[in-house]
Amino acid sequence: MEIKQPSLKELLAQRQTLQQQVAAARQREADVVLADIVRKMHEYQISLADLMGRDHESQNVTAAAVPKYRDLQSGATWSGRGRAPHWIVDKNRDDFLVRA
């Protein structure tokens, strides 16, 4: 007895159908969870500010980066954060340190 294997086209169609079912199930469950969260927020008198943390806005403020390196030719500075500028790449960074 020979077992018929589904074709690629059939398998892709099944996958598409399953992906749609997964997305629908995820949305249904998310709606239930969201409704429960909103209900509990009302029940316990929790505001969005409480949920995000009272100091939420102050937490987003980052300290200004203090220059750690300086290019003596151009006067350009770099804090050492992020991508290194072209004037320091492949060079000894100690030569560019800002002396206090």
NORJO-V110521 format. One record per residue. N is the residue number from 1. RES is the residue in one small letter. PHI is phi as a letter, one per 20 degrees, with the letter a starting at -180 (none if undefined). PSI is psi as a letter, one per 30 degrees, with the letter a starting at -180 (none if undefined). Layout:
{{N:RES:PHI:PSI} {N:RES:PHI:PSI}}
//
This chain:
{{1:m:none:k} {2:e:e:k} {3:i:e:k} {4:k:f:k} {5:q:e:k} {6:p:f:k} {7:s:f:l} {8:l:g:e} {9:k:f:e} {10:e:f:e} {11:l:f:e} {12:l:f:e} {13:a:f:e} {14:q:f:e} {15:r:f:e} {16:q:f:e} {17:t:f:e} {18:l:f:e} {19:q:f:e} {20:q:f:e} {21:q:f:e} {22:v:f:e} {23:a:f:e} {24:a:f:e} {25:a:f:e} {26:r:f:e} {27:q:f:e} {28:r:f:e} {29:e:f:e} {30:a:f:e} {31:d:f:e} {32:v:f:e} {33:v:f:e} {34:l:f:e} {35:a:f:e} {36:d:f:e} {37:i:f:e} {38:v:f:e} {39:r:f:e} {40:k:f:e} {41:m:f:e} {42:h:f:e} {43:e:f:e} {44:y:d:g} {45:q:l:h} {46:i:e:k} {47:s:e:l} {48:l:f:e} {49:a:f:e} {50:d:f:e} {51:l:f:e} {52:m:e:f} {53:g:o:k} {54:r:f:e} {55:d:d:g} {56:h:g:e} {57:e:f:e} {58:s:f:f} {59:q:f:f} {60:n:f:f} {61:v:e:k} {62:t:d:k} {63:a:f:k} {64:a:f:k} {65:a:f:k} {66:v:e:k} {67:p:f:k} {68:k:d:f} {69:y:c:k} {70:r:c:k} {71:d:e:j} {72:l:f:f} {73:q:f:e} {74:s:d:f} {75:g:n:g} {76:a:f:k} {77:t:c:l} {78:w:b:k} {79:s:e:f} {80:g:n:f} {81:r:e:k} {82:g:m:a} {83:r:f:k} {84:a:f:k} {85:p:f:l} {86:h:f:e} {87:w:f:f} {88:i:d:f} {89:v:f:k} {90:d:m:g} {91:k:c:l} {92:n:f:j} {93:r:f:f} {94:d:f:f} {95:d:f:f} {96:f:d:g} {97:l:g:k} {98:v:f:k} {99:r:e:k} {100:a:e:none}}
//
